[in-house]
């Protein structure tokens, strides 16, 4: 069975989710399967009393708060789309997503009251705005809505809902990935196949304890946490990431499976050796990582520490996917693996022709469902949908190649390409190299205006706190880069900043960074897209 009702009946007192607060000694909130079933059922009744119908959308503006999965499952039991909003973005972007997604209900935490009230004002499509964690002017509270619903009230017929997620926003508007939502019973095998197959692929089990240090508004953490609840496992979710506290929680809860991004790995590896050794990690058999490129030296360090538990996967909200074990990665360093379901990965040139020889770089494409009605679309963005497809193939916007054994290597995103003097340069290789310099905390490599070349390569660097940012370090970094990779790819200059625009999952908002340099350049200087996908 894949419904929480099944596991609420089977083991009602088993923790479904543990919201773990940082740091040491802070309380944690434990929600059992029985409690999750009851609260999500009653919220589902609230949705139906408000008049929500199959295929309507519920949006939430929360951090990893106690009510997050309650609302998720309420939507998934009543045949609704569920859209979690990135609480870091500004009110105008929240307003845009509420409008674009056709949201009928907004549920927001009181700490985001200013953004929530500004975003919903003037939205005539919203039937109701509800607050959690306190009051928001003009909103009812969730507890007020639930007071009218008895604990044992019946929801009636349940229909499977689904996610409607938005791409990580930069200065371009985020795109809503909208999958078809057939009206089928909750837990219907075909509709939940992705979640179930995900747990089977990585040998996730009912007796597992899964650990998630990332925000639930992001696709991978949310899909994996909800997948645990479809198999009856327990999830430990950090309110906010802290490197040492994550080790403590793995030790405390005897965590068996987990999911990370390279930013987490970087902070973990920089802990003092004594701190690393202070916690027992013997229970951890799976540490999935994804969402952003992982530099080879960093991954080598993690494999030396966590061994075969390290497994990488590459996928998108739109679909597709690869995976690679630590053992295979050691034989194919830098690869993100082979197709995780045994399918075919296609490499196409700019004209859409198949590149069939090994090590030929081009656009990375996956096979879409044969039934066109089941393919994803970018909501209200038919042009962008069309750009993602070539016949029955679709792309996530990445560039890469396949080796002789069919292992995929990603070289960058198409939208990040720098054209300098007519030469195409993908900055990921440069970033991976520079990030391992001991003075570098974070780095982005972009193209900036150059009168003769069109663009030139520049590194934008956050220096470590113990490093002295300035001309001397800039020259050292350029020389370090030239010692490791081809000179034409290396930065001609280095800027130092206090912070780079990254999401909590480690993705770089390249467009917003690049716009700082191009805002005063002539419009004809570059044909770069303002959409980072």
N, C-alpha and C positions, 0 to 999 in steps of 0.2 A: 504493500500500500504506500501511497505517496501523499497522503493528506495528513495535516496535523491532527484532525479529529481521530484518526486511527491511533496515533501515538498518544493522544490525550486519554484515550480509553485503555490503551495497553499499559502505559506507565505515567499516570497523571502527575506524579510527584518528581519525575526526573527533570533536571534543569534542561530547558530548551535553549536558553541563552543566558549568559552571565555578562552583564555590562560591568567591566572592570575599570575603576577609576585609578588614574595615576595621581599621586605617587604612593609610596609605601604606606601601608596601614590605612589608606582611605577606604571607605565602605564600598561594597559592590552591590549591584541590584541583580537578584536571581529571579528569573521568570520560568516557571515550570511549564510543561506541555499542557497541563490542565488549565493554568492561568492564561497561557497564550491562546488556547482554543476558546476559552470563555470571552476574553476581551476582544479578540478579532471577530468572533461571532456577533457580539453585541454592537461593535462598530459597523459591521456589515449591515445589521438591521437599521442602524442610523442612516447609512447610505441609502437604503431602500426607502425609508420613510421620507427622505429628502427628495425622492423622485428620481434618483440615478437609475439609468437603464443600462442594459448590456452594451459594452463598448464605450461608455462614458469614461472620463478621465478624472482621477484624483491626484492632486499634486501636494507634496509635503515639503516644508522648509524646516528641517531639523538637522542637528548633528547626530551623533550616535546616542540618541536619547531613548529612555525607557519605552516610549510608545512607538518607536520606529517600526519594529517588526509586527506590532499589533495592527497598524494601519496597512502595512504590506499585505498581511494575510487576509485582512478584511476585504481589500480590493481583489485579491486572488481567489476569494471564495464567492464573490458576487459578480464575476465576469467583467471587471473593469480594467482599464489601463492604469498603471501606477507610475507616476513621474516624481522621483526625488530630485530636489533642487540643490545645487551647489550653494551652500550658505556663505561662501566667500565672495560671491559675485555681487554686483551692485543692483539697486532696485530696478533700473531700467532693463537689465537682462532678465531678472525674475519676471518683470511685467511682460517682456516679450515672450518668454516660455509659457507663461500662463495663457497668454492669448493664442500663441501658435499651437499649443497642445489641446486647445478647446477645453481646458480644465473646468470642471463643474463644481469642485470643492477644493479649497485650499486649507491645509492644516499646518500651522506654523508654531514653533516654539516661541515663548514670550521673549527670549533673549534676542530674537530677530524681529522684534515688533516694528522698529522703524522701517526696515526693508519691506516687511510684509504689508504694512498699511500703505506705504507708497506704491507698492506693486499692484495691489488689488484695486486701488481707487480707479473708478471709471471702467472697470471690467464688467460688462453687462452679462457675460456668459456664466459667471460664478453664481451658483445657487446659494452657497453658504461658505463662510470663513470661520474656522474653528481654531482655538488656541490650546496649547498644552504648556505645562510648566508655569502657568500664571495667566494673567489677563492681558488682552490686547484690545484697545478701543475699537468698537464696531464688530468684534468677533464674539461668538459664544465660546464657552470652554468645553473641552471634550467631556469633562466630568458632568457638566450640566446636561449634555446630550445623552450621556449614558445613564443618568439618574432615571430617565424615563423608560429604560430597558431593563427588565428583570434579568437576573443572572442566568436563569434557565430558559429564557425566551428562545423560541425556535426561529432559525434563520429561513427555513424553507429550502427550496431547491437551490443547490449550489452549482455555480458555473465557474470554470477555470478562467482566471484573469491573466494578464501578462504585463511585462514592463514596457514602458515607452521612455527610453533614455535619450539624453541629449549629449552631443559631442562636447568635449571640453572647450569652453568658450575662450576665444582670444579677442581680438578686436572685430573679427568677423562674427556674424550671428551664429550661435550653435545650431546644429541640425538635429531634429528629432527623428530617431530611428523608430519607425512604426511598423511592427509586424502584423500580419493578419490575426484576427481574434475570432475564430469560429465559436459558435455557441455550443459548447460541449460541457459535460459534467465535470466538476472539480476532480482533479486527479486522473482525468482521462489519459491513458498511456501515450497516445500520439502527441498530445499537447504538452506533456511534461517530459518528453523523451530527452530533450537537451539536458535538463537538470539531472535526470536519472543516469544518463550516459556519462555525464561529467563525473559523478561519484564512482561509477564503475571503472571508468578509464584510469582513475587515480587510486583505485582500491580503497575508497572511503567506506566506512562501516558504521553500523548502528552504535557500536560501543566506542566510537571515536570521540575525542575532544578536539574540536577544531579551533584554531586561534586566528583572529583577524585584527591586525593593528591599524587598518586603514579605514577611511570614512565610508559609510554604507551608501552614500549617494553615488559612489563609483560602481561601474558595472561588475568588475570581477569580485570584489568583496561581497556585494549584495547577492550575486548569483550563487556564490559558494556558501555563504551563510544560509541562505534559503534552501539550498540543496541539502545541507546537513539536516534541516528540519523535515525534509521530504523522506529522509531515511531514518529519522529518530535519534540522531546524534546530538551532542551538546556543543554549543559554540561559545567561545569566550571572545568578547568584542571589547577592544580598548576604546575608552572615550577619546583619547588623544595619544598619539604615539610618544613613547619614551623608550630609548634603547635599553637601558638597564632594566627598567620595569617590565619590558617584554620578556626578558630572560627570567625574571622572577616569576612572572605569571605562567610561563611554560613549566617551570619547576613546580610551582604551587599546585597547578591543576593537572599535572602529568599530561600535558598536551601531546597529541599524537600526529595531528595534521595541521597545516597552516598555509597562509598565502602572504607574500611580501612583494615589495617593489625595490629596485636597486638603491633608492635613497635610504630605505631602512637598512639594507646591507652595509652601505657606506658608514652609517652612524654606528651600527653594531661593531664593525671591524675596528673602529677608532676608539672603542672602549679600552680602558687599561686591561692588561692581561690578567691581573688579579681579579677584576670584576668579571671577566669572561669565565674564569674558572670557578667563581663563587656559586654558580647555579648548575643544577643537574639538568642536562638536556637529553638524557638517555631515552626518554619516552618518545622523542620526536622522530618519526619515521618518514615524514613528508613535509618539505618546505617548498611549496610552489612559488615561483616568482614570475612576474610579467609586467606589463604596462609601459615600460621604458627600456631602452637599450642598457645592457649590463656590461661594463668594460671587462675585457678578458682578465686583467690582473685582479680585479675585485672578485670576480666569480671564482677564480682559482683560490683566492684566500678563503672564500666561504666554503668551497668544497673541501679544502684542507681542514676546516673547522667542523663542518656539519656532515661531510661525507656524502653518502648515497642518498641522503634525505633531500638534497637539492635537485629540484626538477623545474625546468623552465617551460613555459607555454607562451604562445603568441596567438592572439585572437582579437576580434573586435566585436563591438555591440552588434554590428551588422551580420556577423557569422564568420565562418572560416576557422582555421585553427591548426596549430602544430604543437608538438611537445618533444622534449628531449631530456633523457636521464643524465645524471652526472657522468656515468660511465661512457655513454655515447658522446657527450659533450667533450670529454677529454680526448676522444678520437677525432672530433670535429669542432675544434675550439672556435667559438664565435657564432656557431650555428644556433638557430632556434628550433631545429629538429625537422622531422617529417610530418606529413599530414596525420593528425591525431586519430582520424577515423579510417585511415587507409585510402583516402581519396587522392586525387591528383592535384598537384600545384602547378600552375601554368605561369611561365615567364613570357611576357609580350613586349615587343618593341613599341616605339611611339606610334606606329601605324596600325598596331594591333596584330602584327604577325607573330606567330609562335617562335620562340627561341628554344630550340630543342637540344642544342649542344651544351654540355656542362660548362659552368662558370661564365655564362653569358648574362650580363646584367640587363635587367629590364623591369617593367612593372610586374608586381606580384598579384596573381589572380587566383580566385577559388571558384569552384563550380556552384552555381546557384541551384535551388530546387527546380526540378523539371516542371512542376506546376507553377506557372508564372504568378498565379494568385497567391502563392505562399511565399513569394520573395519580399524582402524588406523594401521599404521606400522611405525616403526622407520626406517627412510630412510637409506638405505645401511647398515642396521644393523639387518639382519635376525635373528641372534642368540639372540640378546636382545629382538626382537619382540617375538620370540618363548618363551623366559623366562617369558614374561608378560602374556601369555595365558595358561589356562588349559582348553582345549576344547573350549566351547563357553563362557568362563569366562575370564576376564582380571583383573589385579591388578595394582594399582599405586605404589605398593611397601610398603604399610603401614600394620601395625599389629594392631589388635584391637579385640573387642568383641561386641556382641549385648546383651542388657538386656532383661528382660522378656517382655517389651513392644515394642521391635524391634528398640530401639534407639542405634545408633552406638557410641562406645567409641574408640578413637585411643590411643594406648599406645606408639607407636613409629614407626620408619621406620626400616624395616628389616636390612638395611645396617648399621644402627647405633648400632646394638646389641653388647654388651660387653659380652665376655665369660670369667668369672673369676673363676678359680678352677672348671670348668665344669658347673657352674651356669650361666644361661642366665639372663642378666640385661639390661633392656631398660632405657636409661638415661633421657627420657623426663620427667618422674615423678620427678626425682631429680632436673632437671633444673627448672621445674615449681615451686618447693618448694623454691629453693635458690633465684630465681629471685625476690621473695617478701621480702627478707631481706633488711632492709633499707640501708645497705652499698653496695648493689650490683646494678651496672648499667646494666651489661650484664653478661651472664654465658653460658658456654658450658661444658657438661660432656662427657668425652671420656674414652676409654680404652687405657692404656699405658703399655709398656712391663713390665712384672714381671716374674722373672726367675722361681719361684715356681708355680704361679697361671696362667701363660700365659699372662693374662692381669689383671690390677687392675684399679679401678675407680679413676679418677682424675677430679677435677673441675678446669676449666680455667676461671678466673673471671676478669672482668673489674670493679674496685671499683668506687663508687661515688666519685666525686671530693672532698667532705668534709670528706671522710673516709681515714684512714691511712692503706694502704696496707702493709702487713707484717705477720710475724709468729703469732702474737696475733690475728689478724683478721682471719687468716686461721683456727686457732683452734676454734674460735667463729663460723665460718661458718660450720665446721664439726659437732660441737655440736648442732647447730641449725638444721642441716639436721637430725641428729640422734634423735632429739626430735620429728620430724615430720613423718619420714618414716622408714621402716625396715633398720636395721643397715647394712646388707650385701649389700644394694644398695648404701650406702653413700660413698662419696669420702674418700680415705685414705690420700689424700694430696690435696693441693690447690696451683695453680700457679696464679700469677697476671700479666696481660698484659694491654697494653694501648688500644688495639682494637681487636675485634674478626672479623673473615671473614664472614660478613653477606652481603646478597644482599639488595637492597633498599626495597624489599618487606618483609624483615625480615627473610628469609630463611638462615640457617646456613650452610656454606660450610664446613661440618664436615671433609671431606676427606683431604682437604688442611691443616686443623688444626691438624688432627691426624698424617699426614705425618711428621710434625715437630718432633714428638716423636718417630716415627717408622723408620725414614730414615736410622738409623745406626743399627737397630735391625736385627738379622739373618732372612733370608727370610722365614725360617720355623716357626718363632714365631707366625705368624698369618695367617689365611686364609681369612681375610677380603677383600671384593671387593673394588676396587678403583672407583666405580661408585655410586654416591649418588642419582641416578635417578633424 
